[in-house]
């Protein structure tokens, strides 16, 4: 994957990640959205695999994982509804369908 490869949005909040070049030239791709529940990051290995390739690799959740995520989202929706934080969770669930 080259430096022109478009990055996928964060799988947890939908925001676009940022790229930093780590010491040694490896790409560090990360979500810095303060409202993201996990703020994931992917670090490449210089000369072997780019951070972009690692970031764009997605695992598909099992049905059991989807159920767990739905339960977590429901809990957060109830707990945070008054503060307006449940929207990112609902968007995540919609993308998983």
ABEGO torsion letter per residue (X at the ends): XBAABBBBBBAAAGBBBBBBBBBGGBBBBBBABAABAAGBBBBBBBGABBAAAAAABBBBBBAAAAAAAAAAAAAAAAAAAAAGAAAAAAAAAAAAX
